[in-house]
């Protein structure tokens, strides 16, 4: 196994080959993180993938590989830290709660993830950011930050906007996919976001799926809904084609 060390903007990245993709160990502000990068071509559009509150697990790696098979470069970022993959509810709430309380840190981790992907040769000028559940909330945080990417997509993600934030700086189109049977993130939150995006004249598309609960895309879970998963994935892949030309 070969290890490569890359220094970029104070981020130290080590890469170890793993099948077609690479697990990347990197530091942000002195803390260790581990993401996953896979690419078939250096000039391919980039998808920055943000995990749910379980941390970066095989689920996100599976989705990354699916996108790579379609010709995209993918970096599945880690927002929790190396080895932090919580399984207990209280731990999941702790790690997500820390980032919800420190939005500056969340934004820094997201920006750093793009820099790390760029260090691998990814085409960061042609990027879509996507995320699941907590990762969806992080995607919208990045959208509000004014990140210069082509699009933002969320699957059953958090939708609320902090009181001191808005979408006035947002660039790129938003795609929001949500289950109308979601009791964790209700349809009132969905409607509130639609009103907010419209008032800020943000290019957006918002879709609901009947009977789909929270986390409806997670394979092999009791919340998985095949119909909603397939429809949302198809819309997302069409969205990628539309905005990364």
Phi, psi and omega in degrees: 000135180257143177242130181245135178250126181234128177253128179211119177050041176081003180260128180253124188239130172242137187240132175234131184294138177212102184054229182277343182250181180228134168276126183251122174261124185215159180249138171230116181052042174083001179249143183272137177227158177224115178251191181219128182235136177215139182205140176263336182206140185294334182266006181291150173302149182257136169249119174266116187253128182247129186287168175274193187281004170278352187085183182281107184238188179300333179300308180295324178295321176299314179296321178298317179294324177299317179291322178297323178296338178271357176105006181265151165276143182223132168240114174270108186279162176243119179257356183258320183127154182304128177080356180267097180227078190296142177244338179269144183304317183295327179286322177298316179294324179297310186289321176289321181299323179299321181281326175297328180278340181235079184293332177296317178295318179301313180296321180296319178295322179292316178295319178299323179299319177296319178297322180293317177298320179298323179296336177275358181099007181292150179275082185286353176279355181226072193235143167239137178255131180223154180200162182245134175053245175307321179298329175294320176297321178294323177299316179291329174298318179292323177297316180292338181286346182088018179304136184271079176233171187281329184194164180226132181226137179233141172247121181037050184264166173297140189241350186285152180250127177303150186301329183265014182235165174201182183257020185294337181259004187291134173238144181096153182278148178253136173237116182246120180241125194217145176272128182285352174260015180285117179265349178278320178235102193281169179293338176293324175292321178299313181295321180297320179293319179301316179297318181294315180295320179295319181293333177266004179056042179271130177295117185210158172223132182231127186233138172244153180238120185295140178074001183269121178275183175300143178065036185290350180265356188280110182305146172061021174250163180288351178264351182297133175233107188302317183298312180293323179297312183294318181294317181291322178295319178296317179296321180295316181293325174295320179300317178302316180296323183290319189261346182249053179265000000 
